[in-house]
Amino acid sequence: AADCWVAAENLMLAACAMGLGTCVIGLAVYALNTPQWKAELNADPDMTAYAPIIVGVPNGQTPPTPRKDPQVLTWK
């Protein structure tokens, strides 16, 4: 599963570099792993969905997300 998330991150970064938008649809994981949806999508019954991602052309510029200053922790 960890390899899937690394691959998903790379897909999302590559899409961003090409001017595309992406979004992980985490709520879809359960549905995509049911026999009904696998049949509907013609997916292999042995397939397991880990990181459903939609990719598309953004409708305009996305404003930057506000960030908090990092909090540096140290142990002595």
Secondary structure by P-SEA (a helix, b strand, c coil): caaaaaaaaaaaaaaaaacbbbbbccccccccccaaaaaaacccccccccbbbbbbbbcccccccccccbbbbbcc
